[in-house]
């Protein structure tokens, strides 16, 4: 079988239409598609492919979503996508593909002929706004209304709004939303749960070649996949329009024939990484304004507990154990050295929060979470497992003069630091999770924390080296002069360490508060 890549230019939309097809119509299962510079074919041009239910955007060469691959391994005779060049880009590109017929037969480095492309001009994107007239039926209680984000109907600042009214055994729906440069659809789902993992009906309002299509799909039970329905389940009189970045769809549906009159949730989506879920069951026969809750309570609590534990308490406990053993030497707390009592208390408090967060998220997802390709659940489980291992190891703590005490100390250090690194990585990965609905400001706050934590540790290590060198010099002088060495209440430099500890607590408390606040906004 000989496979070929074909393309044609779409001047109107500053995009290129790319077609993968077999020369004789033979089927293929998978593909990988990239745009590369003609002058340097090792360089991937970071434009954007349009993905659908049969394809996935992936990251290549440390850039985000610059390549396209298959979303399933079903047989395909043809696949068509569009590629939008980067802003202000001018030059010749080739499209390079890898095509898989089966797991033994595949072709790599299939290149198209070069094509001169010009990207869109880099101009500030004008954010379209929904007309205030959309809210009049909501205020007059002529229609039920549900908007995104939460409380937007009341504040008249929705970027997606769904209205519906029950008449003569049918419900008339109207959905309106703004579309950005890469947004292609908005959708509403009627579900008996808040996660859209059951047998759920979805109506999609899609922009296809500047034409609005209203179609229905069906979520497959207990999966994150859905299938497009050829015969819609009771929707009819579909229509839609797209004007100045605003897409609107109308349709009717005989709810009694397909759904119970009262359903558990209505879920509205704009793109695939933004959604809002109704905060209570909805009766489609009654007029009401339904508020949306973007993130379920258990997810908010899970994130808050994990951030407070790992970013706040665990980091502080590790710093006290590393740099404050020789501070407060002549003081005790509950018959223990102060540093050890504080370290132990913080770690037990952290472990309690981690276990609570772990239980909450398993209760929410009702088992193991499937967010492939995001490894958040895997790294989170490993970090939690290592955190649970620490107190178990402590039960077998050797005596200070035991030969294997040094081995225990190294294992304790390695397990603790590994779990901390994995936990922070897991929090990073949470930003890209649809269910978390976190802003990208989260990334920068986490980067700020990591930078501050590293610099603090570096400063404290430098200070320790200077103090140790000074202590060694003074000890040598006392020994030469035959002087008795006094036992100071605190080790040299303790005042500086206490001062730095106060700064650390204030700054990290502020960062933790900011992260938790973003979870709940």
C-alpha positions in Angstrom: 0.0 0.0 0.0 1.3 3.5 -0.9 0.1 6.3 1.3 0.2 10.0 0.4 -0.1 13.3 2.2 -2.1 16.0 0.3 -2.9 19.6 1.1 -4.6 22.6 -0.2 -4.5 26.2 0.8 -7.3 28.1 2.5 -6.5 31.7 1.9 -9.6 33.1 3.6 -8.8 31.8 7.0 -5.0 32.1 6.9 -4.9 28.3 7.3 -3.8 25.2 5.4 -6.0 22.2 4.9 -4.1 19.0 5.2 -5.4 15.6 4.0 -4.0 12.2 4.9 -5.2 9.6 2.5 -4.2 6.3 0.9 -3.6 6.3 -2.8 -5.9 3.3 -3.3 -8.3 4.0 -0.5 -6.7 1.4 1.9 -7.4 2.0 5.6 -4.8 3.1 8.1 -5.1 3.2 11.9 -2.8 6.0 13.2 -0.7 9.0 12.2 1.5 11.8 13.5 1.5 15.1 11.7 3.9 18.1 12.1 4.6 21.3 10.2 8.3 21.9 9.6 10.5 24.6 8.0 11.5 23.9 4.4 14.9 25.4 5.0 15.5 23.4 8.2 13.3 20.3 8.4 14.4 19.6 11.9 12.6 22.7 13.1 8.9 22.3 14.0 6.8 25.4 13.2 4.6 26.0 16.2 1.3 26.6 14.5 -1.9 25.0 15.6 -3.8 22.1 14.1 -7.5 21.8 14.6 -8.4 18.6 16.5 -11.7 16.7 16.6 -13.0 13.5 18.2 -10.6 11.4 16.1 -7.4 13.3 16.8 -5.3 14.7 19.7 -3.0 17.7 20.0 0.4 16.7 21.5 3.6 18.4 22.6 6.8 18.0 20.6 10.3 19.5 21.0 9.3 21.2 24.3 6.5 23.2 22.7 2.8 22.9 23.5 0.3 21.3 21.2 2.2 21.8 18.0 1.6 18.3 16.6 -1.4 16.2 15.8 -1.9 12.5 16.3 -4.8 10.0 16.1 -7.4 9.8 18.9 -8.2 6.2 18.3 -7.0 3.2 16.3 -10.1 2.7 14.2 -9.6 2.2 10.5 -9.5 5.5 8.6 -9.5 6.0 4.8 -9.0 9.7 5.0 -8.3 12.3 7.6 -8.6 16.1 7.1 -7.4 18.8 9.4 -6.5 22.5 9.3 -3.3 24.1 10.3 -3.1 27.8 11.4 0.4 29.3 11.1 1.9 31.3 14.0 1.1 35.0 14.1 3.3 37.1 11.7 4.9 34.0 10.3 6.1 34.0 6.6 8.0 31.2 4.9 7.9 27.9 3.2 6.8 24.9 5.2 6.4 21.2 4.6 4.1 18.8 6.4 5.7 15.7 7.7 3.7 12.6 8.6 4.1 9.2 10.1 1.3 6.8 9.1 0.5 3.5 10.8 -1.3 0.8 8.8 -1.0 -1.8 11.7 1.5 -2.4 14.4 3.9 -4.1 12.0 3.5 -1.8 9.0 4.1 1.9 9.1 5.7 4.8 7.2 7.8 7.6 8.6 9.0 11.0 7.3 6.3 11.3 4.6 6.8 14.9 3.4 4.5 17.1 1.3 5.8 19.6 -1.3 6.8 22.9 0.2 4.1 25.6 0.5 4.5 29.3 1.1 2.3 30.4 4.1 1.6 33.6 5.8 0.3 33.7 9.4 -2.3 36.1 10.8 -1.2 39.5 11.8 -0.3 39.9 15.5 -3.0 42.1 16.8 -4.6 42.3 20.2 -7.4 39.9 20.2 -10.8 41.6 20.6 -12.7 39.6 23.1 -16.3 39.4 21.9 -19.1 40.1 24.4 -22.5 38.7 24.6 -25.4 41.1 24.1 -27.1 42.3 27.3 -30.4 41.5 25.5 -29.7 37.8 26.2 -30.4 38.4 29.9 -33.8 40.0 29.5 -35.7 36.7 29.4 -33.8 35.6 32.5 -34.6 38.7 34.5 -38.3 38.6 33.4 -38.4 34.9 34.3 -39.6 34.0 30.9 -36.9 31.3 30.4 -34.6 29.2 32.6 -31.0 30.4 32.4 -27.7 28.8 33.1 -24.4 30.6 32.4 -20.7 30.2 32.6 -18.7 31.3 34.7 -20.6 31.0 38.0 -22.9 33.9 38.9 -22.5 35.4 35.4 -26.3 35.6 34.7 -26.7 37.8 37.7 -23.7 39.9 36.8 -24.4 39.9 33.0 -20.9 38.8 32.1 -21.3 35.3 30.7 -19.2 34.0 27.9 -21.6 31.0 27.5 -25.3 31.1 28.3 -28.0 28.5 27.9 -31.7 29.4 28.0 -34.6 27.0 27.8 -38.3 27.0 28.1 -40.9 24.2 28.3 -43.9 24.3 26.0 -46.4 21.6 25.0 -44.2 18.6 25.9 -41.0 19.9 24.4 -38.1 22.2 25.5 -36.8 25.0 23.3 -33.1 25.5 23.8 -30.8 28.4 22.9 -27.1 28.4 23.6 -24.8 31.4 22.9 -21.1 31.7 23.5 -17.9 33.5 22.5 -15.2 31.7 20.5 -11.5 32.5 20.6 -9.1 32.0 17.8 -8.8 28.2 18.4 -12.2 27.5 19.9 -14.5 25.5 17.7 -17.5 24.6 19.8 -19.6 25.0 22.8 -21.8 22.2 24.2 -24.4 21.3 26.8 -24.8 17.9 28.4 -27.7 16.5 30.4 -26.4 14.1 33.0 -27.4 12.2 36.1 -24.0 13.0 37.6 -21.6 15.9 37.7 -18.8 14.2 35.8 -20.5 13.3 32.5 -19.3 9.7 32.8 -22.6 8.0 32.5 -25.0 7.5 29.6 -25.3 11.2 28.9 -26.8 13.2 26.1 -24.7 16.1 24.7 -25.8 18.7 22.2 -22.8 20.4 20.4 -22.9 23.8 18.8 -19.9 23.6 16.4 -18.2 26.0 13.9 -17.2 24.0 10.8 -15.8 25.9 7.9 -17.5 29.0 9.2 -20.8 27.2 9.1 -22.7 26.4 12.4 -23.6 22.8 12.9 -25.9 21.5 15.7 -25.4 17.9 16.5 -25.9 15.4 19.3 -23.5 12.9 20.8 -23.6 10.3 23.5 -21.1 9.8 26.3 -20.0 6.1 26.7 -20.6 4.9 30.2 -17.6 5.1 32.6 -15.3 6.4 30.0 -14.0 9.8 28.8 -15.1 9.1 25.2 -18.3 9.9 23.3 -19.7 9.0 19.9 -21.6 11.2 17.5 -25.2 10.1 16.9 -26.4 9.7 13.3 -30.0 9.8 14.5 -30.5 12.5 17.1 -32.4 11.5 20.2 -35.4 13.8 19.8 -33.7 17.1 18.8 -35.1 18.9 15.8 -35.5 22.4 14.3 -31.8 23.0 14.7 -30.3 26.3 13.5 -27.3 28.4 14.2 -25.3 31.5 13.3 -21.8 32.9 13.9 -21.3 36.6 14.0 -18.3 38.6 15.2 -16.9 35.8 17.4 -20.2 34.9 18.9 -21.8 31.5 18.1 -25.6 30.8 18.7 -27.5 27.6 18.3 -31.2 26.9 18.6 -32.9 23.5 18.9 -35.9 21.7 20.3 -36.0 18.4 22.2 -38.8 16.2 23.5 -37.3 15.7 27.0 -39.9 13.2 28.1 -38.9 10.8 25.3 -35.2 10.9 26.1 -34.7 12.1 29.7 -36.5 12.4 32.9 -38.0 15.8 33.4 -35.8 16.3 36.4 -32.1 15.6 35.8 -29.1 15.6 38.1 -27.0 18.2 36.3 -26.7 20.4 33.3 -23.1 20.9 32.1 -22.0 23.6 29.8 -18.6 23.6 28.0 -16.7 26.1 26.1 -13.6 24.5 24.5 -12.7 21.3 26.3 -10.8 22.8 29.2 -13.6 25.0 30.6 -16.9 23.9 32.0 -19.6 24.8 34.5 -21.9 22.3 36.3 -25.3 23.2 37.7 -25.2 23.4 41.5 -28.4 21.5 41.9 -30.8 19.2 40.0 -32.7 21.0 37.3 -36.4 20.7 36.5 -36.7 21.6 32.8 -40.5 22.2 33.2 -40.0 25.1 35.6 -38.5 28.6 35.0 -35.4 29.2 37.1 -31.9 30.7 37.0 -29.4 27.9 37.7 -26.1 28.9 39.2 -23.0 27.0 38.1 -20.4 25.4 40.2 -17.2 25.0 38.1 -15.3 22.7 40.5 -17.0 20.2 42.8 -16.4 20.6 46.5 -14.4 17.5 47.0 -11.9 18.6 44.3 -11.5 22.0 46.0 -10.9 20.4 49.3 -8.5 17.8 47.8 -6.4 20.6 46.2 -6.5 22.8 49.3 -5.4 20.0 51.6 -2.6 18.9 49.3 -1.2 22.4 48.8 -1.4 23.3 52.5 0.3 20.0 53.4 3.1 19.8 50.8 3.8 23.4 50.1 3.2 24.7 53.6 3.8 22.2 56.4 6.1 19.6 54.7 8.5 22.2 53.4 8.7 23.9 56.8 9.2 20.6 58.6 12.1 19.7 56.3 13.8 23.0 56.8 13.5 22.8 60.6 15.0 19.3 60.5 17.8 20.4 58.3 18.9 23.8 59.7 17.5 24.2 63.2 18.8 21.2 65.2 21.3 23.4 67.0 18.8 26.1 67.8 16.9 26.1 71.2 19.4 23.5 72.5 18.6 24.0 76.2 14.9 24.1 75.7 12.5 21.2 75.4 8.8 20.7 74.4 7.0 17.7 75.8 10.4 16.3 76.9 11.7 16.4 73.3 14.0 18.8 71.6 12.1 21.7 70.2 13.2 21.1 66.6 12.1 17.5 66.8 8.8 18.2 68.4 7.9 20.8 65.8 9.1 18.6 63.0 7.1 15.7 64.2 4.0 17.7 64.7 4.1 19.3 61.3 4.7 16.0 59.6 1.8 14.3 61.4 -0.4 17.2 60.6 0.7 17.1 56.9 0.1 13.3 56.8 -3.4 13.8 58.1 -4.2 16.4 55.4 -2.7 14.2 52.7 -4.7 11.1 53.7 -7.9 13.2 53.9 -7.2 14.7 50.4 -6.4 11.2 49.1 -9.7 9.8 50.4 -11.7 12.8 49.2 -10.5 12.5 45.6 -11.2 8.7 45.5 -14.7 9.3 46.8 -15.2 12.0 44.1 -14.0 9.9 41.1 -15.5 6.7 42.7 -12.3 4.7 42.0 -9.2 5.2 39.9 -9.1 8.4 37.8 -8.4 8.3 34.1 -6.9 11.5 32.9 -4.5 10.1 30.3 -2.0 11.4 29.2 -1.7 13.6 32.3 0.1 11.5 35.0 -1.3 13.5 37.9 -3.0 10.5 39.5 0.1 8.4 39.2 2.6 10.9 40.6 0.1 11.8 43.3 -0.3 8.2 44.4 3.4 7.6 44.5 4.0 10.8 46.5 1.3 9.8 49.0 2.7 6.3 49.3 6.2 7.6 50.1 4.6 10.0 52.7 3.0 7.0 54.3 6.3 5.1 54.2 8.1 7.7 56.3 6.3 7.1 59.7 6.5 3.3 59.1 10.3 3.7 58.7 10.4 5.8 61.9 9.0 2.8 63.8 12.2 1.0 63.1 14.5 3.9 63.9 17.9 2.6 65.1 19.5 4.1 68.3 21.9 7.0 67.7 25.0 4.9 68.3 23.8 2.0 66.1 25.9 1.0 63.1 23.0 1.2 60.6 21.8 4.6 61.9 23.5 6.4 59.0 21.8 4.1 56.5 18.4 5.0 58.0 19.3 8.7 57.9 20.1 8.5 54.2 16.9 6.5 53.4 14.8 9.0 55.5 16.4 11.9 53.6 15.9 10.2 50.1 12.3 9.2 50.7 11.3 12.6 52.1 12.9 14.6 49.3 11.6 12.3 46.6 8.0 12.5 47.9 8.3 16.3 48.2 9.6 16.7 44.6 6.9 14.4 43.2 4.2 16.2 45.2 5.2 19.6 43.8 5.3 18.1 40.3 1.8 16.7 40.9 0.5 20.1 41.9 2.1 21.5 38.7 0.3 18.8 36.6 -3.1 19.7 38.2 -3.1 23.1 36.4 -3.8 21.3 33.1 -6.6 19.2 34.5 -10.1 20.1 33.2 -11.7 19.2 36.5 -9.5 21.6 38.5 -10.2 24.6 36.3 -7.1 26.4 37.6 -5.8 29.7 36.0 -2.3 29.8 34.6 -1.3 32.2 37.4 -1.0 29.0 39.4 2.1 28.1 37.4 3.8 31.4 38.3 3.0 31.2 42.0 4.4 27.6 42.0 7.5 28.8 40.2 7.9 31.6 42.7 7.6 29.1 45.6 10.2 26.8 44.1 12.6 29.7 43.4 12.2 31.0 46.9 12.6 27.6 48.5 15.8 26.9 46.5 17.3 30.3 47.4 16.4 29.9 51.1 18.1 26.5 51.2 21.1 27.8 49.4 21.4 30.8 51.8 21.1 28.6 54.9 23.7 26.2 53.6 26.2 29.1 53.0 25.5 30.5 56.4 26.1 27.0 58.0 29.4 26.7 56.2 30.5 30.1 57.4 29.4 29.4 61.0 31.1 26.0 61.0 34.4 27.4 59.8 34.2 30.1 62.5 33.4 27.5 65.2 36.4 25.4 64.1 38.8 28.4 64.3 37.5 29.4 67.8 37.7 25.8 69.0 41.3 25.5 67.8 42.3 28.7 69.7 40.7 27.4 72.9 42.5 24.1 72.7 45.9 25.8 72.1 45.3 28.1 75.1 44.1 25.3 77.3 40.8 27.1 77.8 37.7 25.2 78.8 34.9 25.3 76.2 31.6 26.7 77.4 28.4 25.1 76.2 26.4 27.9 74.7 22.6 28.0 75.0 22.3 28.2 71.3 24.8 27.4 68.5 26.4 30.4 66.8 24.3 32.0 64.2 21.0 31.0 65.9 19.6 34.5 65.9 20.1 34.8 62.2 18.4 31.4 61.7 15.4 32.4 63.8 15.1 35.6 61.8 15.2 33.8 58.5 12.7 31.3 59.7 10.2 34.1 60.4 10.7 35.4 56.9 10.2 31.9 55.4 7.0 31.4 57.3 5.5 34.7 56.3 6.4 34.4 52.6 5.3 30.7 52.2 2.1 31.4 54.2 1.3 34.1 51.6 2.0 31.8 48.7 -0.1 29.0 50.1 -2.9 31.4 50.8 -2.8 32.6 47.2 -2.8 29.1 45.8 -5.7 28.0 48.0 -7.6 31.2 47.1 -7.3 30.4 43.4 -8.7 27.0 44.0 -11.8 28.4 45.5 -12.4 31.4 43.1 
